Amino acid sequence: MRFPPAEVLATFPKPNYVNPEERGPGIMIVELTLLPIALLCVGLRLWIRIGWLHKSWWDDWLMLVAMIFSVGTTVLVIMATQMYGWSRHVWDLTLVQQETGRKASMAGQTLFVLASSFVKMSILVSYFRIAPEKSLFRKLVWATFSLVFAAFVVFIVALWVQCIPISSYWTLVAADNRDCIPEGPPLVVQSTLNVVTDFMIYALPIPTLFRLSLPMPQRIGLMILFSVGGVIVVAGSFRAYWIHYTLYETYDATWEGFQIWVWTAVETNVGVICGCIPALKPLLFPSRARNQGSRDHSKPYGSGHSRRREKIQLPDNPDNMELDTRALTSTDPSIATGRLPSERPWSGGTDKSRFDIDIEQQQPKSTEASQMGGYLGSTAIIL
């Protein structure tokens, strides 16, 4: 929060501590609408993965952690705007109220970094479940995951060491030589990089749309999914804009900073919702999901250590609830069309599990096939 110079202070109106102008309760309507939807999506996701399919994995638990921090972010947003002065003009706040608002700002920034980082890591880990080994897609996911994790650590540390002691962050004094580094540059870099990583995660599966021949209903579903995912990028962009505006374009930080709080909670909750949408596909086919869950009790994706043998199904078997990635990652046209060679042991005359056979089919035969397989495989998580 910048201290206005004397000529700016002279333009401030007389403080109104009794009946000040406020933004209104609109933010509560938005947040109390998005939060229950996000909670419902996470609850349904865990119910489907654990109760029906018995295939929970790290991406599900990372999303659960993200939801916990998202709840904390939303609650703090409502408290900050309704109780701690972030919906009033700065000249209508007492010094004590301003310091309380600064404490809420520190807590809100921390919760946002935690919530948004865990949402992104959950989505990226879900990409790992279907990305073939050594494929270009898997390498891109690893690179994005490393960037997200590094940014998470760096910005959490930078946030809490920008003032030494940390209490100098919210102890407002008239002097400009406090024990803090400038607040603006780290926040601007964090918000900008947040938008960049949001877009990277959103764009990673897009090349599959140009490489797959899908039925029109599935194409429409993909378009809807991508358009919803784009809301995260838009929300992050608005948040980055209002951070820059509040820090560099105005001295009425609490009035204009209201917009930062709005887009902070919107981005975290919408991120959770978009991250859970692919996992909710079994709700469209509940009877098939129950059949799948009743006979498939293998360990989670990626474990590769299941002792239970599965009955091998053809890819186009309507009872198979899990999306078969062979048609997306294999270069064999007979597999892509669902017609398998007669010599392949589909009738149970093999001691390999379906997962083992899937992995064999996903092994690239050349660099070009590996790259193509990586891109095509990414569609499995969004169909």
C-alpha positions in Angstrom: 0.0 0.0 0.0 1.5 3.3 -1.1 1.5 6.3 1.1 -0.1 9.3 -0.8 2.0 12.5 -1.0 0.8 15.6 0.7 -0.8 17.0 -2.5 -2.9 13.8 -2.9 -3.9 13.8 0.7 -5.2 17.3 0.3 -7.7 16.0 -2.3 -9.1 13.3 0.0 -12.6 14.1 1.3 -13.4 14.3 4.9 -13.4 10.8 6.6 -16.8 9.2 7.2 -16.5 6.6 9.9 -20.2 6.4 10.6 -21.9 5.7 7.3 -19.2 5.3 4.6 -19.8 4.4 1.0 -19.4 0.7 0.4 -19.3 -1.6 -2.6 -22.3 -3.7 -1.6 -23.0 -7.4 -1.1 -22.6 -8.4 -4.7 -19.3 -10.3 -4.0 -21.1 -12.5 -1.5 -23.6 -13.5 -4.2 -20.9 -14.5 -6.6 -18.7 -16.3 -4.1 -21.5 -18.1 -2.3 -22.7 -19.4 -5.7 -19.3 -20.6 -7.0 -18.1 -22.2 -3.7 -21.0 -24.7 -3.3 -20.6 -25.7 -7.0 -16.8 -26.2 -6.4 -17.5 -28.3 -3.3 -20.1 -30.3 -5.1 -17.7 -31.0 -8.0 -14.9 -32.2 -5.7 -17.4 -34.3 -3.7 -18.8 -36.0 -6.8 -15.3 -36.5 -8.2 -14.1 -38.4 -5.0 -17.4 -40.3 -5.0 -16.9 -41.5 -8.6 -13.2 -42.3 -8.3 -13.3 -44.0 -4.9 -16.9 -45.3 -4.7 -17.6 -46.3 -8.3 -14.3 -46.8 -10.2 -12.0 -47.6 -7.3 -9.3 -45.7 -9.1 -8.3 -42.6 -7.1 -4.9 -41.2 -7.7 -2.7 -38.3 -6.7 -4.6 -35.8 -8.9 -7.8 -36.5 -6.9 -6.1 -35.9 -3.5 -4.2 -32.8 -4.8 -7.6 -31.4 -5.9 -9.0 -32.1 -2.5 -6.2 -30.1 -0.9 -6.8 -27.3 -3.4 -10.4 -27.3 -2.5 -9.6 -26.8 1.2 -7.4 -23.8 0.4 -10.1 -22.5 -2.0 -12.6 -22.6 0.8 -10.2 -20.6 3.0 -9.7 -18.1 0.2 -13.4 -17.6 -0.4 -14.1 -17.2 3.3 -11.3 -14.7 3.7 -12.5 -12.7 0.6 -15.9 -12.3 2.2 -14.5 -11.3 5.5 -12.0 -8.9 4.0 -14.7 -7.1 1.9 -17.4 -7.1 4.5 -15.5 -6.7 7.8 -11.9 -5.5 7.1 -12.5 -2.4 5.0 -11.7 -3.7 1.5 -15.0 -2.4 0.1 -14.6 1.2 1.4 -12.5 4.2 0.4 -9.2 4.4 2.2 -10.0 7.8 3.7 -13.0 6.3 5.5 -10.8 3.8 7.4 -9.1 4.3 10.7 -5.5 3.3 11.1 -6.5 0.2 13.0 -8.9 -0.9 10.2 -6.2 -0.3 7.6 -3.7 -2.5 9.5 -6.3 -5.2 9.9 -6.9 -5.1 6.2 -3.2 -5.5 5.6 -3.2 -8.6 7.7 -6.1 -10.0 5.7 -4.2 -9.2 2.5 -1.1 -11.2 3.6 -3.4 -14.2 4.5 -5.3 -13.9 1.3 -2.2 -13.8 -0.9 -0.9 -16.9 0.9 -4.1 -18.9 0.5 -4.4 -17.9 -3.2 -0.9 -19.1 -4.0 -1.6 -22.4 -2.2 -5.0 -22.9 -3.8 -4.1 -22.0 -7.4 -0.8 -24.0 -7.3 -2.5 -27.2 -6.0 -5.2 -26.8 -8.7 -2.6 -26.6 -11.4 -0.6 -29.5 -10.0 -3.7 -31.7 -9.8 -4.6 -31.0 -13.5 -1.0 -31.6 -14.6 -0.8 -34.9 -12.6 -4.0 -36.0 -14.3 -2.2 -35.5 -17.6 0.6 -37.8 -16.5 -1.9 -40.7 -16.2 -2.4 -40.9 -19.9 0.8 -39.4 -21.4 3.0 -42.2 -22.9 6.6 -42.5 -21.7 9.1 -40.3 -23.6 6.4 -38.6 -25.6 6.6 -34.9 -26.3 3.4 -34.3 -24.5 4.8 -35.9 -21.3 7.9 -33.7 -21.5 5.8 -30.6 -21.9 3.7 -31.6 -18.9 6.9 -32.2 -16.8 8.3 -28.8 -17.8 5.0 -27.1 -16.9 4.8 -28.9 -13.6 8.3 -27.9 -12.7 7.6 -24.3 -13.5 4.4 -24.3 -11.4 6.1 -26.0 -8.4 9.1 -23.6 -8.6 6.8 -20.6 -8.8 4.8 -21.9 -5.8 7.9 -22.2 -3.6 9.5 -18.9 -4.7 6.4 -16.8 -4.3 5.5 -18.2 -0.9 9.0 -17.5 0.4 9.1 -14.0 -1.2 5.7 -13.2 0.3 6.8 -14.0 3.8 10.3 -12.5 3.7 9.5 -9.2 1.9 9.3 -7.5 5.3 11.7 -8.3 8.2 10.1 -8.5 10.7 6.9 -9.6 8.9 4.8 -7.4 11.2 6.2 -4.4 9.2 3.9 -5.4 6.4 0.8 -4.4 8.2 2.2 -1.9 10.7 1.5 1.4 8.8 3.8 4.3 9.5 4.3 7.6 7.8 7.9 7.0 6.9 8.8 5.4 3.6 11.9 3.6 4.9 10.2 0.6 6.4 12.0 -2.8 6.6 10.3 -4.0 3.4 11.2 -4.4 -0.2 8.8 -2.7 -2.7 5.5 -4.7 -2.7 4.7 -4.1 -6.4 7.3 -6.0 -8.4 6.9 -9.4 -6.8 3.1 -9.2 -6.9 3.1 -8.1 -10.6 5.5 -10.9 -11.5 3.4 -13.5 -9.6 0.1 -12.4 -11.2 1.6 -12.4 -14.7 3.3 -15.8 -14.3 0.1 -17.1 -12.9 -1.8 -16.1 -16.1 1.0 -17.6 -18.2 0.9 -21.0 -16.5 -2.9 -21.0 -16.6 -2.7 -20.6 -20.3 -0.1 -23.3 -20.7 -2.2 -25.8 -18.8 -5.3 -24.8 -20.8 -3.5 -25.0 -24.1 -1.6 -28.3 -23.6 -4.4 -30.6 -24.9 -5.6 -28.3 -27.7 -3.4 -29.8 -30.4 -5.4 -33.1 -30.0 -8.5 -31.3 -31.5 -6.6 -31.1 -34.8 -5.4 -34.8 -34.8 -8.6 -36.7 -33.8 -11.6 -37.5 -35.8 -14.4 -37.3 -33.2 -18.1 -37.5 -33.4 -19.9 -34.1 -33.4 -21.3 -34.5 -29.8 -17.8 -35.1 -28.5 -16.4 -32.2 -30.4 -19.1 -30.0 -29.0 -18.3 -31.3 -25.5 -14.7 -30.4 -26.0 -15.5 -26.9 -27.2 -17.6 -26.3 -24.1 -14.9 -27.7 -21.8 -12.2 -25.5 -23.4 -14.4 -22.5 -23.2 -15.0 -23.1 -19.5 -11.3 -23.6 -19.0 -10.6 -20.3 -20.7 -12.5 -18.6 -17.8 -9.5 -19.3 -15.6 -7.2 -17.4 -17.9 -9.7 -14.5 -18.1 -10.1 -14.4 -14.3 -6.3 -14.5 -13.9 -5.9 -11.7 -16.4 -8.4 -9.5 -14.6 -6.7 -10.1 -11.3 -3.3 -9.2 -12.8 -4.8 -6.0 -14.2 -6.3 -4.9 -10.9 -3.1 -5.7 -9.0 -1.2 -3.4 -11.3 -3.8 -0.7 -11.2 -4.1 -0.8 -7.4 -0.4 -0.7 -6.8 0.6 1.8 -9.4 -2.4 3.8 -10.6 -4.3 4.8 -7.5 -3.9 5.7 -3.8 -7.4 4.5 -2.9 -6.1 0.9 -2.5 -9.0 -0.5 -0.5 -11.7 0.7 -2.9 -10.0 -0.4 -6.1 -8.4 -3.5 -4.4 -11.9 -4.8 -4.0 -11.7 -6.1 -7.6 -8.5 -8.1 -6.7 -10.5 -10.0 -4.0 -13.3 -10.7 -6.4 -11.2 -12.2 -9.1 -9.0 -14.0 -6.6 -11.9 -16.1 -5.3 -13.4 -16.5 -8.8 -10.1 -17.9 -10.2 -9.6 -20.4 -7.4 -13.2 -21.8 -7.4 -13.5 -21.9 -11.2 -10.1 -23.6 -11.4 -11.4 -26.3 -9.0 -14.6 -26.7 -11.1 -12.8 -27.0 -14.4 -10.2 -29.4 -13.0 -13.1 -31.7 -11.8 -15.2 -31.6 -14.9 -13.4 -34.5 -16.8 -13.7 -36.8 -13.8 -17.5 -36.3 -13.8 -18.1 -38.0 -17.1 -19.4 -41.3 -15.5 -22.4 -39.3 -14.2 -23.6 -39.3 -17.8 -23.6 -43.1 -17.9 -24.4 -44.2 -14.3 -25.3 -47.8 -15.1 -22.1 -48.4 -16.9 -20.1 -46.7 -14.1 -21.6 -49.1 -11.6 -20.8 -52.1 -13.8 -17.2 -50.9 -14.2 -16.8 -50.2 -10.5 -18.2 -53.6 -9.4 -15.6 -55.5 -11.4 -12.6 -53.2 -11.5 -10.9 -53.0 -8.1 -7.3 -52.6 -9.4 -4.9 -50.1 -7.9 -4.9 -46.5 -9.0 -3.6 -45.4 -12.3 0.1 -45.4 -12.6 0.8 -48.0 -9.9 1.4 -50.9 -12.2 1.4 -53.4 -9.3 -2.1 -54.8 -9.4 -2.3 -58.5 -8.5 -5.9 -58.7 -9.6 -6.5 -59.8 -13.2 -9.0 -57.9 -15.2 -11.3 -59.2 -17.9 -10.1 -57.7 -21.2 -12.7 -55.8 -23.1 -12.8 -54.4 -26.6 -12.4 -50.7 -26.8 -15.9 -50.2 -28.1 -17.6 -52.3 -25.4 -20.3 -50.1 -23.9 -19.7 -51.6 -20.4 -16.2 -50.2 -20.3 -16.4 -46.9 -18.4 -12.7 -45.9 -18.5 -11.7 -44.2 -21.7 -9.4 -46.6 -23.7 -6.3 -44.7 -24.8 -5.1 -47.3 -27.2 -7.1 -45.8 -30.0 -5.5 -42.4 -29.2 -1.9 -43.4 -28.8 -1.4 -46.4 -31.0 -0.2 -46.2 -34.6 -2.0 -49.4 -35.5 -5.1 -48.4 -37.6 -6.8 -51.7 -36.6 -6.7 -50.6 -33.0 -7.7 -47.1 -33.7 -10.9 -48.4 -35.4 -11.6 -50.9 -32.6 -11.0 -54.0 -34.9 -8.1 -56.0 -33.5 -5.9 -58.6 -35.2 -7.1 -62.1 -34.7 -3.8 -63.1 -33.2 -4.1 -60.7 -30.3 -5.2 -62.7 -27.2 -8.4 -60.8 -26.2 -10.3 -63.9 -25.0 -8.4 -64.4 -21.8 -5.6 -66.6 -23.1 -3.0 -64.3 -21.6 -1.7 -63.6 -18.1 -1.2 -59.9 -18.8 -3.5 -57.4 -17.3 -5.3 -54.9 -19.4 -3.1 -52.2 -18.0 0.0 -54.1 -19.1 -1.3 -54.5 -22.6 -2.3 -50.8 -22.8 1.3 -49.9 -21.9 2.7 -52.1 -24.6 0.4 -50.5 -27.1 1.4 -47.1 -26.0 5.2 -47.7 -26.6 6.2 -45.4 -29.5 7.8 -47.0 -32.5 9.6 -43.9 -33.6 10.2 -40.3 -32.5 7.4 -39.0 -34.7 5.0 -41.6 -33.4 6.0 -40.8 -29.8 5.2 -37.1 -30.4 1.9 -37.8 -32.0 1.0 -40.3 -29.3 1.7 -37.8 -26.6 -0.6 -35.2 -28.2 -3.3 -37.7 -28.9 -3.1 -39.3 -25.5 -3.8 -36.0 -23.8 -7.4 -36.1 -25.0 -8.2 -39.0 -22.7 -8.3 -36.7 -19.7 -10.9 -34.4 -21.2 -13.2 -36.7 -23.0 
